[in-house]
């Protein structure tokens, strides 16, 4: 999904807009507006999201659906096809910057993503598997977990998939990263409350 991500005042988001520190190595854009043209319907979907520290993630504050075709009609059926979560998930990697010893400069996560859609290259994952939960590995866990949580994707599953480890190992390494203070400011709601 192609997404145009801008600041609230309409400027294209760059790494310079990431001013809110998260954990030990990340900085994020505090708020953004992302617009994506849905490929299977004639509507532009725009999402406005703000990082909320108390929630530990981006929360969507506004959604707009605009017909692309001048004769278009945004009906209730069309609104049901607008994929807000996908727009948010596609936009978030452009709103997170990282500074890590593996990388020569500060960059957005979107710039670091591999052609295969991986967040980290396979050789980094192999090094992490071999090293175990050492500081460098925990920093990779921080990166993967944070990006997933901020994008509204299950972060433990993302750690498991990106590093090629078991769920139990992903939970253990994530617990170690949290204990080391690498995941301060990042939370992810697990499941639904019993009453809701």
C-alpha positions as CSV (number, residue, x, y, z in Angstrom):
1,X,0.0,0.0,0.0
2,X,1.4,3.4,-1.0
3,X,1.1,6.0,1.7
4,X,1.8,9.7,1.7
5,X,2.8,10.6,5.3
6,X,2.8,14.3,6.3
7,X,3.1,16.4,9.5
8,X,-0.1,18.0,10.8
9,X,1.0,21.2,9.0
10,X,1.2,19.4,5.7
11,X,5.0,18.9,5.3
12,X,6.3,15.5,4.1
13,X,7.6,13.6,7.1
14,X,11.4,13.2,7.3
15,X,13.7,11.9,10.0
16,X,14.0,15.5,11.3
17,X,10.3,15.4,12.4
18,X,11.0,12.5,14.8
19,X,11.4,14.5,18.0
20,X,9.9,12.2,20.7
21,X,12.4,9.8,22.2
22,X,11.1,6.2,22.8
23,X,13.2,3.7,24.7
24,X,16.9,3.9,24.3
25,X,17.5,4.3,20.6
26,X,14.3,5.4,18.8
27,X,12.6,8.7,18.1
28,X,9.2,9.1,16.6
29,X,7.1,11.8,14.9
30,X,4.6,12.9,17.5
31,X,1.6,13.1,15.1
32,X,1.0,12.6,11.4
33,X,-1.5,12.4,8.6
34,X,-1.3,9.5,6.2
35,X,-3.2,9.2,3.0
36,X,-3.5,6.0,1.0
37,X,-5.4,5.3,-2.2
38,X,-7.2,2.0,-1.8
39,X,-6.4,0.0,-4.9
40,X,-9.7,-1.9,-5.1
41,X,-12.1,1.0,-4.5
42,X,-12.3,4.6,-5.7
43,X,-11.6,6.3,-2.4
44,X,-8.6,8.0,-0.7
45,X,-8.4,7.0,3.0
46,X,-6.7,9.6,5.3
47,X,-5.8,8.8,8.9
48,X,-4.6,11.3,11.5
49,X,-2.7,9.7,14.4
50,X,-1.0,11.0,17.5
51,X,1.4,9.2,19.8
52,X,0.0,9.0,23.3
53,X,2.5,8.2,26.0
54,X,-0.1,6.8,28.3
55,X,-1.2,4.3,25.6
56,X,2.4,3.7,24.5
57,X,1.4,3.8,20.8
58,X,-0.2,5.8,18.1
59,X,-3.9,6.4,18.4
60,X,-6.1,7.3,15.4
61,X,-7.9,10.6,16.1
62,X,-9.5,11.1,12.6
63,X,-10.4,9.1,9.5
64,X,-11.5,10.7,6.2
65,X,-12.7,8.9,3.1
66,X,-12.8,10.9,-0.1
67,X,-14.1,9.7,-3.5
68,X,-11.3,9.9,-6.1
69,X,-13.7,10.0,-9.0
70,X,-15.7,13.3,-9.2
71,X,-18.8,11.1,-9.8
72,X,-17.9,8.8,-6.9
73,X,-20.2,8.2,-3.9
74,X,-18.8,7.3,-0.5
75,X,-21.5,5.0,0.8
76,X,-21.7,2.9,4.0
77,X,-20.6,-0.1,1.9
78,X,-17.5,1.8,0.7
79,X,-16.7,3.0,4.2
80,X,-16.7,-0.7,5.4
81,X,-13.9,-1.3,2.9
82,X,-11.6,1.5,4.1
83,X,-8.7,-0.3,5.9
84,X,-7.7,2.1,8.6
85,X,-5.3,-0.4,10.3
86,X,-3.4,-1.0,7.1
87,X,-3.0,2.7,6.5
88,X,-1.6,3.1,10.0
89,X,0.7,0.1,9.7
90,X,2.1,1.3,6.4
91,X,2.7,4.9,7.7
92,X,4.3,4.1,11.1
93,X,7.7,2.9,9.7
94,X,8.1,6.4,8.1
95,X,7.5,8.0,11.5
96,X,10.2,6.1,13.5
97,X,13.9,6.8,13.4
98,X,16.7,4.7,14.7
99,X,20.3,5.2,15.6
100,X,22.1,1.9,16.0
101,X,25.6,0.7,15.7
102,X,24.6,-1.5,12.7
103,X,23.6,1.6,10.8
104,X,25.9,4.4,9.7
105,X,23.4,7.2,10.2
106,X,20.0,8.1,11.7
107,X,17.3,6.9,9.3
108,X,13.6,6.1,9.3
109,X,12.6,2.5,9.7
110,X,11.0,2.6,6.3
111,X,14.4,3.4,4.8
112,X,16.0,0.4,6.5
113,X,13.3,-2.2,5.5
114,X,14.7,-4.8,3.1
115,X,13.3,-5.5,-0.3
116,X,11.7,-8.7,1.1
117,X,9.8,-6.5,3.6
118,X,12.0,-7.5,6.5
119,X,12.8,-5.0,9.2
120,X,16.3,-6.4,9.7
121,X,18.5,-8.3,7.3
122,X,18.7,-12.1,7.7
123,X,22.4,-12.0,8.6
124,X,21.6,-9.7,11.6
125,X,18.9,-12.2,12.6
126,X,21.4,-15.0,12.3
127,X,23.9,-13.1,14.5
128,X,21.2,-12.4,17.1
129,X,20.1,-16.1,17.2
130,X,23.8,-17.2,17.7
131,X,24.5,-14.5,20.3
132,X,21.4,-15.0,22.4
133,X,20.0,-12.2,24.5
134,X,23.1,-10.0,24.6
135,X,22.9,-6.2,24.5
136,X,23.1,-6.0,20.7
137,X,20.4,-8.6,20.3
138,X,18.2,-6.8,22.8
139,X,18.5,-3.6,20.8
140,X,17.3,-5.4,17.8
141,X,14.4,-6.7,19.9
142,X,13.7,-3.1,20.9
143,X,13.6,-2.0,17.3
144,X,11.3,-4.8,16.1
145,X,9.0,-4.7,19.1
146,X,8.6,-1.0,19.1
147,X,7.9,-0.7,15.4
148,X,5.3,-3.5,15.6
149,X,3.6,-2.1,18.7
150,X,3.5,1.5,17.3
151,X,2.0,0.1,14.1
152,X,-0.6,-1.9,15.9
153,X,0.8,-5.2,15.0
154,X,1.4,-8.1,17.5
155,X,5.0,-7.3,18.6
156,X,6.0,-10.6,20.1
157,X,5.0,-12.3,16.8
158,X,7.0,-9.7,14.9
159,X,10.1,-10.4,17.1
160,X,9.6,-14.2,16.6
161,X,9.2,-13.8,12.8
162,X,12.0,-11.3,12.2
163,X,14.6,-13.1,14.3
164,X,13.4,-16.7,13.4
165,X,13.0,-17.8,17.0
166,X,10.3,-19.6,18.9
167,X,7.5,-17.7,20.6
168,X,8.9,-18.7,24.0
169,X,12.3,-17.3,23.1
170,X,10.7,-14.1,21.7
171,X,8.8,-13.6,25.0
172,X,12.0,-14.2,27.1
173,X,14.1,-11.8,25.0
174,X,11.4,-9.2,25.1
175,X,11.2,-9.5,28.9
176,X,14.9,-9.0,29.1
177,X,14.8,-5.9,26.8
178,X,12.0,-4.4,28.9
179,X,14.0,-5.1,32.1
180,X,17.0,-3.3,30.5
181,X,14.8,-0.2,29.9
182,X,14.8,-0.6,26.2
183,X,11.0,-0.7,25.8
184,X,10.1,2.2,28.1
185,X,7.2,4.1,26.7
186,X,6.0,1.2,24.5
187,X,3.0,-0.9,25.4
188,X,0.7,-3.2,23.4
189,X,-2.8,-4.1,24.5
190,X,-3.0,-7.9,24.7
191,X,-6.4,-9.2,23.8
192,X,-9.7,-7.7,24.9
193,X,-11.0,-6.9,28.4
194,X,-13.6,-9.4,29.6
195,X,-16.3,-6.7,29.5
196,X,-15.5,-5.3,26.2
